[in-house]
Amino acid sequence: MSDVPAGTHAFGPQDGQLLLKVFREGVASKMGHDLTIEVKDWSAKADVNPDDLSQTSIEGTAQVPSFSVLEGTGGTKALSRTDKADIKKNIDEKILNGSPTISFRTTGAPDGNGSRFSVPGELTINGATRPTTVNVDLNGGKARVTFTVVQTEFGIKPFKAFMGALKVRDDVDVELEVPVPAGG
């Protein structure tokens, strides 16, 4: 974490890309698509004290209405514009039940050294808050943040079709990449 200069650093879509990776499973999984969803409206803030990591905090929010299906891989046919709109509608209305915001905040000091560390925190989705560990890798002037969301831990029923023969895997991977602030 010593690569990041002390101070408050704010990030948003102008700085990097926040992606959700959704994977399919089930006996009919060949019919469905693995999805890459971009969050177009998000913000993050890191208050960094490299001399005392217990004084370092990270928080972020993602606006659910800004989710946009970038691509679907696999499946028996390519995703159409209508398919993408249907997926977004299902996310907004059925999966996240109209919950407008997802948020994360740290609950402890980053753990690790050099360019890789983990950050304990709390993730809130659909009004449910659960402990979540965020992994950060500083490399080549970029900060790559990754973690996994287990949908059922937040009261979310993973999407199913064809009487459950095609379903979305319970784990959703989250990836964020932003530049490391100058001066580090």
C-alpha positions in Angstrom: 0.0 0.0 0.0 3.1 2.2 0.2 2.7 2.8 -3.6 -0.4 4.9 -2.9 0.1 8.4 -1.7 -1.5 9.7 1.6 -4.7 11.5 1.2 -8.3 11.1 -0.1 -8.6 9.7 -3.6 -11.9 9.7 -5.4 -12.7 7.5 -8.4 -15.6 7.1 -10.8 -16.4 5.8 -14.3 -14.2 8.5 -15.9 -11.2 6.7 -14.2 -11.9 3.1 -14.8 -14.4 0.3 -15.4 -16.5 -1.6 -12.9 -17.6 -5.0 -14.3 -19.7 -7.9 -13.1 -19.0 -11.3 -14.4 -22.0 -13.6 -14.3 -21.7 -17.3 -15.3 -24.2 -20.0 -16.2 -24.6 -23.5 -15.0 -27.0 -26.4 -15.2 -27.8 -29.1 -17.7 -29.0 -26.6 -20.3 -26.1 -24.1 -19.7 -25.1 -24.4 -23.4 -28.2 -22.5 -24.3 -27.5 -19.5 -22.0 -24.7 -16.9 -21.9 -21.9 -15.9 -19.5 -22.5 -12.2 -19.1 -20.2 -9.2 -18.6 -22.2 -6.3 -17.1 -20.8 -2.8 -16.9 -21.8 -0.5 -14.0 -21.9 2.9 -15.7 -22.6 5.0 -12.5 -20.4 4.2 -9.6 -18.1 6.0 -7.2 -15.3 5.0 -4.8 -13.2 6.9 -2.3 -10.0 5.8 -0.6 -8.7 7.6 2.5 -5.1 6.4 2.6 -2.6 6.7 5.4 0.4 4.5 4.4 2.1 5.2 7.7 -0.8 3.8 9.7 -3.0 1.4 7.7 -5.6 1.2 10.5 -6.4 4.8 9.5 -7.0 3.7 5.8 -10.6 3.3 4.6 -12.3 2.5 1.3 -15.9 3.0 0.4 -17.9 2.7 -2.8 -21.3 2.7 -4.3 -22.8 1.3 -7.5 -26.1 2.5 -9.0 -28.1 -0.5 -10.1 -30.1 1.3 -12.7 -26.8 2.0 -14.5 -26.1 -1.7 -15.1 -25.6 -2.4 -18.8 -25.0 -5.8 -20.5 -21.7 -5.4 -22.4 -21.5 -8.9 -23.8 -22.8 -12.5 -23.6 -20.5 -15.3 -24.5 -21.5 -18.9 -25.3 -25.1 -19.7 -25.9 -26.8 -21.0 -29.0 -27.2 -17.5 -30.5 -25.7 -14.0 -30.0 -27.5 -11.7 -27.6 -29.7 -9.2 -29.3 -30.5 -5.7 -28.2 -33.9 -7.1 -27.0 -32.1 -9.9 -25.0 -29.9 -7.4 -23.3 -32.9 -5.2 -22.4 -34.7 -8.3 -21.0 -31.7 -9.2 -18.9 -31.4 -5.6 -17.5 -35.2 -5.6 -16.7 -34.8 -9.0 -14.9 -31.9 -7.6 -12.9 -33.7 -4.4 -11.9 -37.2 -5.9 -11.2 -36.7 -9.6 -10.2 -33.2 -10.1 -9.0 -32.4 -6.9 -7.2 -36.0 -6.1 -6.5 -35.7 -2.4 -7.4 -32.9 -1.8 -4.9 -31.2 1.3 -6.4 -27.8 1.1 -4.7 -25.1 -1.4 -3.8 -22.5 -0.2 -1.3 -19.2 -1.3 0.3 -17.2 0.2 3.2 -14.2 -1.1 5.0 -14.4 -2.4 8.6 -10.7 -2.9 9.2 -7.2 -2.2 8.0 -5.8 -3.6 4.8 -3.8 -6.7 5.3 -0.8 -7.5 3.1 2.3 -5.9 2.0 3.8 -4.4 -1.1 1.5 -4.5 -4.0 -1.1 -7.1 -2.9 -3.4 -6.8 0.0 -6.9 -7.7 1.2 -9.4 -5.3 2.8 -12.2 -6.5 5.1 -15.5 -4.7 4.8 -19.2 -4.8 4.5 -21.2 -5.1 1.3 -24.8 -4.0 1.3 -27.2 -5.4 -1.4 -31.0 -5.4 -1.3 -30.8 -4.0 2.3 -28.7 -7.0 3.4 -25.2 -6.3 4.8 -22.6 -9.1 4.8 -18.9 -9.2 5.5 -16.9 -9.2 2.3 -13.1 -9.2 1.6 -11.9 -7.1 -1.3 -8.6 -8.0 -2.9 -6.4 -5.2 -4.3 -3.4 -5.7 -6.6 -1.3 -2.7 -7.4 0.7 -3.3 -10.6 1.9 -1.1 -13.5 0.3 2.1 -12.2 -3.1 0.4 -11.9 -5.1 -0.8 -8.9 -7.1 -3.9 -9.7 -9.8 -4.7 -7.2 -11.6 -8.0 -7.2 -14.1 -9.9 -5.0 -16.9 -12.4 -5.3 -20.6 -11.9 -4.4 -22.5 -15.0 -3.4 -26.1 -13.9 -4.3 -27.9 -16.2 -1.9 -26.0 -14.6 1.0 -27.9 -11.4 0.2 -31.3 -13.0 -0.2 -31.0 -13.0 -4.0 -32.4 -16.0 -5.9 -30.1 -16.6 -8.9 -32.0 -16.4 -12.2 -33.3 -19.7 -13.6 -35.0 -20.7 -16.8 -36.3 -23.8 -18.4 -37.6 -25.2 -15.1 -34.1 -24.8 -13.5 -32.2 -26.5 -16.3 -30.5 -23.2 -17.1 -29.4 -21.1 -14.2 -27.0 -18.4 -13.2 -24.2 -19.5 -10.9 -24.6 -18.2 -7.3 -21.1 -16.5 -7.4 -20.8 -13.3 -9.3 -17.3 -11.9 -9.8 -16.7 -8.2 -9.5 -13.7 -6.5 -11.1 -12.6 -2.8 -10.9 -9.5 -1.3 -12.4 -8.5 2.3 -11.7 -5.1 4.2 -12.0 -3.0 4.5 -8.8 -3.0 8.1 -7.9 0.1 10.1 -8.8 2.7 10.8 -6.2 2.9 7.2 -5.0 
